[in-house]
Amino acid sequence: MAIPTFDKLFNPLLTALKKLGGSGSISEIEDKVAEITSLTEEEINEIHSESRTKLSYNLAWARTYLKLYGLVQISSRGVWVLTSKGKRTKTINKKEVKKYVRKLNRGSELPEKDLETLEQLDFFEDDYIDKVFDKYSQLIGWFLIRFSRLEHDFNIIIAEFFGDDYHETGYIVIKKLMFLNKIELFYDLYIRPISFSEKNKKKQEKLLNIKKRLDDINTFRNRVVHANWSSLNRDGFVRTKIITDYRVDGAVKFERVKITPKIIKKNIAEINKLIDDIETFRETALQF
């Protein structure tokens, strides 16, 4: 048999803790659950990723959900314990538990440490991503193609600012820059010459608006590229990694963001508008 999914382990987990006298270490719980579910040695040792087994992984999710539902808690000694509610519970309605926890998570009503636990784990439902693969993959592909066009045009606009016919100087300057750095460079190149006159206030506002929109579209691009699309759920939320400032500690944290087909289409339209708006700005910005 296949390793039970995390929600199908709710009741075996509850039963295991009761058989263990109301508390148990992770290894004790895993052994007891394996016994209750009649898993073979091969199934128990089946790998999820790296050295972690599928049983260990799915049980980690089961414990998290039951903790948030109030049936179990973890002691300072790292031992999992049934709460008074857990001791009274005879059987668990898995749909009710999942609905309760996911409602809390969507509304960010969870304690910060518990919300972070959910965000850092990478549980996913293969059947759902399979259903929406074609719809998402086509839109993501088109979005990335349009973003590539935006970056290409943006590179030319920056390179042209340096004045030589073949843009060699400009390309030397930008060739190792990330898009975020190019946005800053673009802003710095144009803000100085248009800042000397009060008459150019509208141009300054336009430049600031373009910069903000470029920052937003770049953030969205990074989320699309770095998302774990296998974690996409039915509400359109997907786990994506955010790299913190490397000058501080370089830690990688994860967050859930909503990326639906409608949102992707909206960002494609925004790229197309940005391409036109940047070109218009370039043509008129330095006309005094």
N, C-alpha and C positions, 0 to 999 in steps of 0.2 A: 504494500500500500504506500501511497505518497505521504510525505510528512504533512500532518494537518495544518491548515492555515492558522494564523494567529487567533482568529475569532473562534475557530473550532477547538482551540485549546483552552478556552475560558473555563469550561466545566471540568476537564481533566486537571487543570491547575488548581481549581477550588478543591476537588476531591483529593489531590495529592497533598495539599497543605493540611487537610483534615486528617488524612491517614498518618501524616507526620506529627500529629499532635497539635496542629495550629501554627507551626512555624517551621522554617527550613532554609538552608543555604541554597544558592542557585544550583549547585551540583546535586544536592539531595533532591531538589524539586525536579530537575531534569531526569534523574534516574527513576523517580517515582512516576512521573508522567509517561516515560517510555514504557514502564511496566504496565500502567493502566491502559495505554493505547495499543499494547502488544506490538511495539515496533521491533523489527529485527535489528541485529547488530549493524548490518549494512545501512539500514535506514537511519539509525541513530548517528552514524558517522558520516552521513551524506553532507558534503560541504556546500555552504551558501556562498561564501566569498573568503578568500585567503584561508585562514585556519579556523574560521567560525562555522559551526554546523548549522544546517537549516533548522534543526530542533531548537538549538540555543537562540538563534535569531528570532524565530517565531514566538518562542516563549518570552523573550524580552519584550516584544510588543504586547503579548497577552498580559504580562505583569503590569506594564505601563497603563493599559486600558483599565484593568481592574483596580489599580491604585487610584486613578482619576475618578473611577466610579464609586470609590469608597469601600471596596471589599478587602483590599490588602494594603499593607504599608511596609516600609522598610525601616529596620531599626538602625541605630548608630553602629551596630556591629556587622551590618551588611546582611542581616537575616531578614527574610520576608515573613511577615506575620499576618494572620487573619485579623481583621477588625471585628468589633462586636457585630457589625452588619454582616460581615463575611461569615462569621460563625452561625448566624441565624439563617443565611441563605442556603437553600437546598439545591436549587438549580438556577442557572443563569440564562436569561434571554439575550442571546448575542446581538440581535438587531437593536434591542433597546439600549444596550451598553454602547454600541458603536454610534448610534444616533445621538446619545447623550454627550459622549466625549467629543465628537466632531462638531456638535453645536457649540460646545464650549470653546473649542479651538478656533472656529471661524469667528466667534465673537471676541476672541482674545480675553476671555474671562478666566483663563487658567492662571494659577500662580506662575510667575515668570520662569521658575526652574522647571516646572512641568511642561509649560509651553515650549521651552527650549528643548526638552527631551524629545517631544514629538517632532520638532523641526529638524533635529540632528539625525534621527533615524530615517532610513530610506525604504520604508515599506511601500510596496506598490502592487497594483492589481493588473496583471498581464492582460486579462480579458478585456479590460476597458481600453487600454492603449491600442490594442489590436483593432478594436472597432473604429477608432478615430484616426488611425495612423495616416491613411490616405489624405483625409481632410487637412490634418495639421501639416504633414510633410510638404504638400504642395504650397501651402501658404508660407511656411517657414522658408522654403526654397526661394519663393518669389520675393519675400522680404529681404533676404540676404543678398539677392541679386540687385535689388534696388538700392540697398545700403552700399554695396560695392560701387554702384554708379555715383552715388552721392559722394563717397570718399574720393573717387577718381576726379570728379569735377572740383571738389574742394581742394585737392592737391594742386590742380592746375591754377586755381585762383590764388592760392598762397604763393606758388612758384612765380607767377606773373608779377607779383608785387616786387620781386627782386630785380626785375628790369631787363635781363638779357633775353635775346630772341629765342633761345632754345631751353630756357628755364633751368639751365644746368645748376646755377647757384642755388636756386630755390629747392630743387630736388635734393641737393646735397644737404641742405639744412633740415629738410623734413623726412629724409629717408628712414631714419631710425626712431622717429617720433610715433608714439601711440596716438590714436585718434583724439583722445582727451587732450593731449599736449598740442595737437594741431589746432584744436578749437581755441585754446588759450593764445596760441601764436597768432591766429587769425584776428582775434579780438584786439590783441596788443598792437598789431600792425595798423589796424584801421582806427582805433580809438584816439591815438595821438593826433593825426592830421585833422580829424573832425572835431577835436575838442577846443580848438582855438577861437571858435566863434559861437556866440549864443544862437546865431541863426541855424546852427547845425544840431540843435537840441533834439529835433525829431530824428535825425540820422543816428544820434547816439542811442536814442530809445529803440530804434529799429535794430541797431547792432546788438544791443543787450538782449532784445527779444530773440534774435537769431541764435545768439550764443546759448541762451537758456534752452531753446528748442533742440539745438544740436546736442547739448548735454543730456537732455531727456531721451532723445532717440538713441544716443550712444549707450545710455544705461539700459534701455530696453534691448538693444542688440546684445549686450553682454549677458543679460538674463536669458535670452533665447539660446545663445551659443552655449552657455554653461549650465543650462537646466538639465536635470536628470528627468528626461521625458517619460521614463518608466514610472515616475512617481505621480504623473498626472492623474488627478481624481475627477469625479463626475461634476464637481463644482468649478472646474477649470483651474484649480490651484496646482502648481508644480513646484518642486523643490529646486532651488537654484543657489549656487554658491556665491558668496560675497567675500572678497579678499580684503581684509582690513589693511590699514596703512602699514606698509612694511617697515616704515621708520619707527613704528611703535613696537609691535611684536610679531607681525607677519602671520598672525593666526587666521585660519580659514573658518568662517562661520557660515551657516546655512539659514536661508529664510524661505518661506513659501510666498509665491506671488501668483496673481491671477493672470493667466495668459489664455484667452479664448480666441477662436477664429475671428470674432468681431473685433477684438483688441488688435490682433495682428493686421487685419485689413485697415483699421484706423491708422496704424503706424506706417503702413505702406503709403497711404494717402498723404500722411504728414511728410514722408521723405520726398514724394513728388512735389509737394508744395515748397518744401525747403530748397530743393534744387532750383526752382523758379525764383524764389525770394532772394536767395543768395546771389544769383546771377544779376537780378535787378539791382540789388544793393551795390554790387561791384561796379556796375555801369554808371551809377549816379553818386556814389559816396564821395568821390574826390572832385566832383564838379562844384566849384564855388562861385 
